Amino acid sequence: MKTAVITFHGSNCDRDAIIALQKFNSKVENIWYKESSLNNDYDLIIIPGGFSYGDYLRSGAMASISSVMSEVKRLADRGVKIIGICNGFQILTESKLLDGVLMRNKYGKFICKNVYLKVENSNSNLLSKYQVNQIISLPIAHMDGNFFAEEKTLISIEQESRVAFRYCQIDGDVNEKSNPNGSINNIAGIFNRQKNILGMMPHPERAIDKKTGNEIGLKIFESIL
């Protein structure tokens, strides 16, 4: 298993992702965003969280036109698995590799806390170690995590079972109270149509060790490996 973790100016979760993958003895390469060529032998590419380019213009917008993203798009078309976490999710939507957009949180504040999520679709190599309707807890840390899509796009996402996670209560109830940022339909993560690309606002790489009190995030990396 060979993985690329891409680092931009302002990335701050790249090292966390590398540590998570190394727990499974995955061969991990840290790629600087100015690289204009990526090898064809990557099995997985991770675009980590942080604040690429300081979130200037729009979160993920400037990173989406960086040299390395052209290569990410090329490899995505070849079926390579891609995960964008938090700022990585924003970059994937700005790159049009995923539908929708991530807007400013509903109440205009940065949110950093643990949330409950319902697994909506585990029919992908990216989430196969989870069960459908399983309730898990992961941390979030974002200012622009409010997922939005126009009605036609949203209908397509829902009908094609491309919602990966929804924010929910501890009992699995999906409601406004469990929605931390105003995301439409409580969406916390989505797939592309081929389900080789996953974008999610919560941070699985921050839930990989007993010392932090939560290891449930390991199952994402285990699913892929």
C-alpha positions as CSV (number, residue, x, y, z in Angstrom):
1,M,0.0,0.0,0.0
2,K,1.5,3.3,-1.1
3,T,0.0,6.6,0.0
4,A,0.7,10.3,-0.7
5,V,-0.1,12.9,1.9
6,I,-0.1,16.4,0.3
7,T,1.1,19.4,2.3
8,F,0.1,22.9,1.4
9,H,1.1,26.2,3.0
10,G,-1.1,26.2,6.1
11,S,-1.7,22.4,6.3
12,N,-1.7,21.3,10.0
13,C,-3.0,17.7,10.0
14,D,-0.6,16.2,7.5
15,R,1.6,14.7,10.2
16,D,-1.4,13.2,11.9
17,A,-2.5,11.5,8.7
18,I,1.0,10.1,8.2
19,I,1.1,8.7,11.8
20,A,-2.3,7.1,11.3
21,L,-1.1,5.3,8.1
22,Q,2.1,4.2,9.6
23,K,0.2,2.3,12.2
24,F,-0.6,-0.1,9.4
25,N,2.9,-0.1,8.0
26,S,1.7,1.7,4.9
27,K,4.4,3.3,2.7
28,V,3.7,7.0,3.0
29,E,5.2,9.8,1.0
30,N,4.8,13.5,2.1
31,I,4.3,15.5,-1.1
32,W,4.8,19.3,-1.3
33,Y,2.0,21.1,-3.1
34,K,4.4,22.5,-5.8
35,E,5.0,19.1,-7.2
36,S,3.8,19.0,-10.8
37,S,4.1,15.2,-11.3
38,L,2.9,12.3,-9.2
39,N,3.8,8.6,-9.7
40,N,1.1,6.3,-11.0
41,D,1.6,3.7,-8.3
42,Y,-0.2,5.5,-5.4
43,D,-3.1,3.5,-4.0
44,L,-4.3,6.4,-1.9
45,I,-3.9,10.2,-1.7
46,I,-4.9,12.2,1.4
47,I,-5.5,15.9,1.3
48,P,-5.3,16.8,5.0
49,G,-6.9,19.5,7.2
50,G,-5.6,22.9,8.0
51,F,-5.8,26.4,6.4
52,S,-4.2,26.2,3.0
53,Y,-3.1,29.6,1.8
54,G,-4.6,31.0,5.0
55,D,-8.1,30.4,3.7
56,Y,-7.7,33.6,1.6
57,L,-10.3,34.2,-1.1
58,R,-12.3,31.1,-0.1
59,S,-11.3,28.0,1.9
60,G,-9.6,25.6,-0.5
61,A,-10.0,27.9,-3.6
62,M,-6.3,28.8,-4.1
63,A,-5.1,25.3,-3.2
64,S,-7.5,23.8,-5.8
65,I,-5.5,25.5,-8.7
66,S,-2.1,24.4,-7.4
67,S,0.2,22.3,-9.5
68,V,-0.3,19.1,-7.6
69,M,-4.1,19.2,-7.9
70,S,-3.9,18.6,-11.6
71,E,-2.1,15.4,-10.8
72,V,-4.6,14.5,-8.1
73,K,-7.4,14.9,-10.7
74,R,-5.5,12.7,-13.2
75,L,-5.0,9.9,-10.7
76,A,-8.6,10.2,-9.4
77,D,-9.7,9.5,-13.0
78,R,-7.6,6.4,-12.9
79,G,-9.5,5.2,-9.9
80,V,-6.9,6.0,-7.2
81,K,-8.6,6.5,-3.8
82,I,-8.7,10.1,-2.5
83,I,-9.7,11.3,0.9
84,G,-10.0,15.0,1.7
85,I,-10.4,15.9,5.4
86,C,-11.7,19.2,6.6
87,N,-9.7,21.7,4.5
88,G,-9.1,18.7,2.2
89,F,-12.8,18.4,1.7
90,Q,-13.0,22.1,0.8
91,I,-10.2,21.7,-1.7
92,L,-12.0,18.7,-3.3
93,T,-15.2,20.7,-3.8
94,E,-13.3,23.7,-5.1
95,S,-11.5,21.4,-7.5
96,K,-14.9,20.0,-8.7
97,L,-13.8,16.5,-7.7
98,L,-16.8,16.5,-5.3
99,D,-20.2,18.2,-5.6
100,G,-21.3,21.0,-3.4
101,V,-19.5,23.7,-1.5
102,L,-18.4,24.4,2.1
103,M,-19.6,27.7,3.4
104,R,-19.1,29.7,6.6
105,N,-20.6,28.0,9.6
106,K,-24.2,29.0,10.3
107,Y,-23.4,31.0,13.4
108,G,-20.1,32.5,12.0
109,K,-17.9,30.9,14.7
110,F,-15.0,28.5,14.6
111,I,-16.1,25.1,16.0
112,C,-13.8,22.7,17.8
113,K,-15.5,19.8,19.6
114,N,-16.4,16.1,19.3
115,V,-19.6,15.3,17.3
116,Y,-21.7,12.2,16.7
117,L,-22.0,10.9,13.2
118,K,-24.2,8.3,11.5
119,V,-22.6,6.1,8.9
120,E,-24.9,6.4,5.9
121,N,-23.0,4.3,3.4
122,S,-20.2,1.8,4.0
123,N,-20.5,0.3,0.5
124,S,-17.0,1.6,-0.5
125,N,-13.5,0.5,0.2
126,L,-13.1,3.8,2.0
127,L,-15.6,2.9,4.8
128,S,-16.0,-0.9,4.6
129,K,-15.0,-1.5,8.2
130,Y,-18.0,0.5,9.5
131,Q,-21.6,-0.6,9.5
132,V,-24.5,1.3,8.0
133,N,-26.3,3.3,10.6
134,Q,-23.3,2.9,13.0
135,I,-23.0,5.8,15.4
136,I,-19.4,7.1,15.9
137,S,-17.8,10.1,17.5
138,L,-15.1,12.2,15.8
139,P,-13.6,15.7,16.4
140,I,-14.4,18.6,14.2
141,A,-12.4,21.9,14.0
142,H,-13.5,24.3,11.3
143,M,-14.9,27.7,10.4
144,D,-16.2,26.8,7.0
145,G,-17.9,23.4,7.3
146,N,-21.4,24.3,6.3
147,F,-22.1,21.9,3.3
148,F,-24.4,23.2,0.7
149,A,-25.6,22.0,-2.7
150,E,-28.3,23.3,-5.1
151,E,-31.5,21.3,-5.1
152,K,-30.8,19.3,-8.2
153,T,-27.3,18.4,-7.0
154,L,-28.6,17.5,-3.5
155,I,-31.3,15.2,-4.9
156,S,-28.6,13.4,-7.0
157,I,-26.3,13.0,-4.0
158,E,-29.1,11.6,-1.9
159,Q,-30.6,9.3,-4.5
160,E,-27.2,7.9,-5.5
161,S,-26.4,7.1,-1.8
162,R,-23.4,9.4,-1.9
163,V,-23.8,10.7,1.6
164,A,-21.1,9.1,3.8
165,F,-21.8,10.6,7.2
166,R,-24.5,12.8,8.8
167,Y,-24.3,14.7,12.0
168,C,-26.6,13.1,14.6
169,Q,-27.4,12.8,18.3
170,I,-25.9,10.0,20.4
171,D,-29.0,7.9,19.7
172,G,-28.7,8.4,16.0
173,D,-31.4,11.0,15.6
174,V,-30.6,13.3,12.8
175,N,-32.0,16.8,13.6
176,E,-31.2,20.5,13.7
177,K,-29.9,20.2,17.3
178,S,-27.2,17.8,16.2
179,N,-26.1,19.9,13.3
180,P,-23.0,22.0,14.4
181,N,-22.5,24.2,11.4
182,G,-25.8,24.4,9.4
183,S,-24.9,21.8,6.8
184,I,-27.8,20.9,4.5
185,N,-29.4,17.6,5.4
186,N,-26.9,17.3,8.3
187,I,-24.3,16.2,5.7
188,A,-20.8,15.7,7.2
189,G,-19.2,13.8,4.3
190,I,-19.9,12.7,0.8
191,F,-18.5,10.4,-2.0
192,N,-18.2,11.0,-5.7
193,R,-20.2,8.8,-8.0
194,Q,-17.5,6.2,-8.4
195,K,-17.0,6.2,-4.6
196,N,-13.2,6.3,-4.8
197,I,-13.2,9.9,-3.5
198,L,-14.4,10.8,0.0
199,G,-14.6,14.3,1.5
200,M,-15.4,14.8,5.2
201,M,-15.3,17.6,7.7
202,P,-14.6,15.5,10.9
203,H,-11.0,14.4,11.6
204,P,-10.5,10.6,11.7
205,E,-6.7,11.1,12.0
206,R,-7.3,12.7,15.4
207,A,-9.1,9.6,16.7
208,I,-6.5,6.9,16.3
209,D,-5.0,6.3,19.8
210,K,-6.2,5.1,23.2
211,K,-4.2,8.0,24.7
212,T,-6.7,10.5,23.2
213,G,-9.6,8.4,24.3
214,N,-10.9,7.5,20.8
215,E,-9.6,5.0,18.2
216,I,-12.7,4.9,15.9
217,G,-11.0,6.9,13.2
218,L,-8.6,4.0,12.6
219,K,-11.3,2.1,10.8
220,I,-11.2,4.5,7.9
221,F,-7.5,3.8,7.3
222,E,-8.1,0.1,8.1
223,S,-10.9,0.0,5.5
224,I,-8.6,1.3,2.8
225,L,-5.6,-0.9,3.7
